[in-house]
Amino acid sequence: MKLTHYGKDVLLQVFVGGLILFGSSFFINILILKFILIAIGIFLWLFSLYFFRDPDRKNPSDLKENQILSPADGKVVVIEEIINKEKNIFEKDEPLMQISIFLSPLNVHVNRIPLNGKVKFLKYVKGEYLVAFDPKSSERNERSEIGIENEATGNKILFKQIAGFVARRIVYDIGEGSDVKAGERFGMIKFGSRVDIIVRRETKIFVKLDQIVTGGETIIAEF
């Protein structure tokens, strides 16, 4: 099983914590408590390995330049029209469409680039930690906001990595001006999260509410 390099720090912490639990169990004479400590250590280590898995993905063979890949694994929980509240890669007060994907702790959490182009907008917001499926989390939670433009076609997209109630760290390794390709890994949200994809209103959306999508494989929309 391939693991993501974004999780090395957490895996090390969990490994050390597991060793402490195992070591502590040798000093406890109560058998049931000894087993509980060992079981907790094993569970935390196995869950962390599973959570930070990073399977290889291949873009669909029929992917077109004007199509958008899902940046994350999970369930589509929102498809709605919104008004852009501040200038980013889009104009302020511009009517847009938002697609939101909720990632459970069991989903792959490595995020992928949804569109070929250049990063024209990048912003980190240190916010709150509402549950990720709360509609207000898109505007109030800790998040990154990344805007990509395909200069050849003029197509633009804004997407957000949004921390949830459990998630406490957003990771991304791209910067403003980076050239990016659809399907590339660029970061993750650790332990539960949500991703919002924001596009112009005339964009054709292929996914439906409650649909399960796969990052780097599911085509979610077309300009």
JOZIDA-V910164 format. One line per field, one symbol per residue. ss: DSSP state (H for helix, E for strand, L for the rest). phi: phi as a letter, one per 40 degrees, with the letter a starting at -180 (. if undefined). A space follows every 10 residues. Layout:
BEGIN
ss->???
phi->???
END
This chain:
BEGIN
ss->LLELHHHHHH HHHHHHHHHH HHHHHLLLLL HHHHHHHHHH HHHHHHHHHH HLELLLLLLL LLLLLLEEEL LLLEEEEEEE EEELLLLLLL LLLLEEEEEE EEELLLLLLE EELLLLEEEE EEEEELLELL LLLLLLHHHH ELEEEEEEEE LLLLEEEEEE EEELLLLLEE EELLLLLLEE LLLLEEEEEE LLEEEEEEEE LLLEELLLLL LEELLLLLEE EEL
phi->.cbcccbdcc cccccccccc ccccccbbcc dccccccccc cccccccccc cccaccbbdd cbcbccbbcc cacibcbaba cbbccacbcb ccgccbbbbb bcbcdcccbc cbccacibcb aaabbcbcbc dcccdcccbb cdabbbbbbc ccbgcbabbb cbcbcccbab babbbcgccb bdgccbiabc ggaabbbbbc cccccccbdg ccbbcgbccc aac
END
